[in-house]
Amino acid sequence: TSPETDLALARVLIEQGSPDADAPLARVAQERPWDWRPHWYRGVLALASGDPAVLIGPNLPHLPPWRLRDALTHLAYGADVVLGPDDQAGWYLLGLRTADPELLQAAPGLGEPPSRLTRAAEASQRQIALLPPWFAVRTLADLDSTAELLRSMPPAVGARTRALFAEGVGQARAVGG
C-alpha cells in the first residue's frame, strides 16, 4: 500500500476507535522516516486513548512552554476542549480531556480551521478554553519574526531553534547559477 493509503486508513481506524490504527502508521514511519504525519496521527491516537491529551502543530519551534502549561491547566480544571488558534484561521494546539467520539470525529487536521470541533463541543455543551493566538512558521517572513520574537523571550524558550539561527539557518542564500 502507499503511504497516503496507510495514512487514510489510520485516520478511519482512529475515528472508529480501533486499536489497529498504529500498524499503518508504523509502515509509513518506517518507509518515510522524515515524514511528520505518522507522528501526528499517533498524537491523534493518543487523544483517542481516553486520557487527557494535547497535540501541538509541527511548525512551532518557538512555542513558549507556558502555553502547554496553560492548556494542561485548563484540562485539569474542567475544560473539555482547549484550542490555541493560529494567525491563519487554523490552530497550533488542540487538547481534549476525554476521547469523546463526536469531538474526535470533528477534530481538525493540520491547516484546517477548528470550527467543526468548536461547533461539536458547543452542541454537546462542552466547556471550551481558548488560548491566546500564536503564529506558525510557514514562510521566510515567519522565520524572521520567530528570530525576532525569540530575542525577547527567556533563553530556555526555543533553545534548539536559537542554535539553528546562530548557525545561519533561515538566512537567504542564492542557489544554482
N, C-alpha and C positions, 0 to 999 in steps of 0.2 A: 504494500500500500504506500501511497505518497504521504509525505509529512502533512500536507494540507488535509488529506482524508483522515489521518490519525488525529489531527487537532480537532476537526469537526466531530469525529466520533467521541473524543474525550469530552467535548462540550455537551453533547447529548447525554452521555453517561453521567456527567456531573449533575445536569439538570434533573435526571431521573433518580439521582441519589445512589447510583450503582458504585460499589466498591471497586469495580473493574476499570475505572477511569484512568488509573495510573499506568496501565500496560501500554496504551498507545502513546502516552506522554513519554514513557521511558524509551520507546522506539525512536521518537523524534529527537529526544535529548542525546541519545547515543549516535544517531546518524548526523545530527547537526548541533554539535556542542556549543556553537556560537549563538544559536537561536534562543532568544529570551522567552519565547512563548510557552514552552513546556513548563518553565519555572512559574510563569504567570498562572497557567491553568492549575498547577499544583497549589498555588495560593488560593485559587477559587475552590479547589477541592478541600483545602483547609477550612474555608468558610462553611462548606457543607458538612463539616465534621460534627457540628453541634456546639462546639466551644466558641467563645468569642474569638474573632479573627479580624485582622486588619490587612488590607492589601495596599501597597504603595506603588505608584506608577514607576516604570523603569527609567524614566528620563528626568530624575530629580536628585542629582548628586549634591544638591545644595539644600535639601530639606532639613530644617532645624529639628533636632531631636525632640524639642518641646512640642512640636506638632503631633508626633506619635504619642507622647505622654498625654497630651490633651485628649486625643482620640480614645485611648485606653481608659482615661478617667471618665469620659462621657459614657462609655460602655459599662464600666463598673458601677456607675451611679444612675442607671436607668435608661439611657438611650438605647433604642433598638437598632438604630442605623446612625452611623456617623459618616458625613460626607465632607470632603475637602474639595471645594470647587477650584478648577484652574482658570486661567485667564482667557481660555478659548472655548468656553461653554462645555468643557469636559470636566474631569476630576483628577486629582492627584492622590487622593486617599479615600478608601472605602472600608468601612468597618461594619460588621454585623454582630449582634450579641448572641443570636441563635441562628440555627440553619433553617429558617422558615422557607419552605419550598416556594411560596409566592414571591418572596423577596429575592431568592436565588435566581429564579427564572427572569426576574426583572433587572438583575444586576447588569450594569453596562460593561461593554468591552472597552478596551483602551481606545481613547479618542472619541468615544460615544458620550453623548450627554447623559447625565444621571436622571433625566426627567421621568423615565418609566419606573425606576426604582423609587423615586420620590412619590409618584402617584400611587404606586402599590403600597408604600408604607402609610401614606395618608389614608388610603381607602380602608386599610385594616387597623386604623387608629394606632399606629406605632409611633413612638417618640423618635423624632429626628433631631440630631445635633449637627449644626453646620460649623465647620472650622473656618477661619479666615481664608480668603482666596490666596492662591500661590501660583507661581508660573512654572511651566515645564520648559526644559531646554530642547527646542526643536530647530532653531536656526542659529547662524553665527551671531546675530544680534542678541539672541537669548544667552549665548555663551558669554558675550561681552558683559551683559547685565549680571550674569552669575558671578563673574570675576569681581565686578564692582561691589556687588552685594556681600560677597564673602569677606571683603576687606573690612566691612563694618560689623561683622559677626564675631562671636568668640572663636578663638583658634581651633577648638575641638569640632566645630561645625564644618563639614566638608573637607576634612584633613587630606584625604586622598585626592580630591578634586583640586585643592590648593597645590598639592605636589605636582599634578599634571600641568597646572598653569605655570608653575615655576620652571618646568621643563620646556615651556613654549607651546604646549598643546593649545589649539584654538587660535593661534596666530595664522593669518592668511599667508599662503605661500603660492608662488607661481609654479605650476606643474606642467610638464610637457615642453613643447618647443616648437 
